[in-house]
């Protein structure tokens, strides 16, 4: 009888220690996961900022190299969306983030890119990166003044940006 009681006591202790261990792991994850999510979002915003800078560099290069010049632009979007707004001639990347990238409601500049962070809900922010060419270039998509939105995708988007020459007072850059 004494041996049987010790064996069951060992099993009960094993189960209790396992439950305690799992509870500790759960508590640690609940504390660490938000910090990991914020860091992931910070890295995605920085990567998106680099993507917008690359697009801006390609557009400037196309603009100054003359009519017919074109460049292939590869876009990898993991989170957020990129909009080519041909009606108002701007490119805008927006992303929901758990990381507050800048002061709320205060627009900052990173070269020609304007960055705006707005509070969407408690601890969720909307980060917007904008390249505005309104008084500089005429942006089109497939030769038309229409908007095009690129959503997250597992494979990169491939765009061709081409200098189509003058349209009115502005150089026309067409994405296709």
PyMOL commands that set and color helices and strands:
alter all, ss='L'
color gray80, all
select helices_A, chain A and resi 2-65
alter helices_A, ss='H'
color red, helices_A
select strands_A, chain A and resi 70-75+81-85+90-97+108-110+113-121+124-132+137-141+147-151+157-167+170-175
alter strands_A, ss='S'
color yellow, strands_A
deselect
rebuild
show_as cartoon
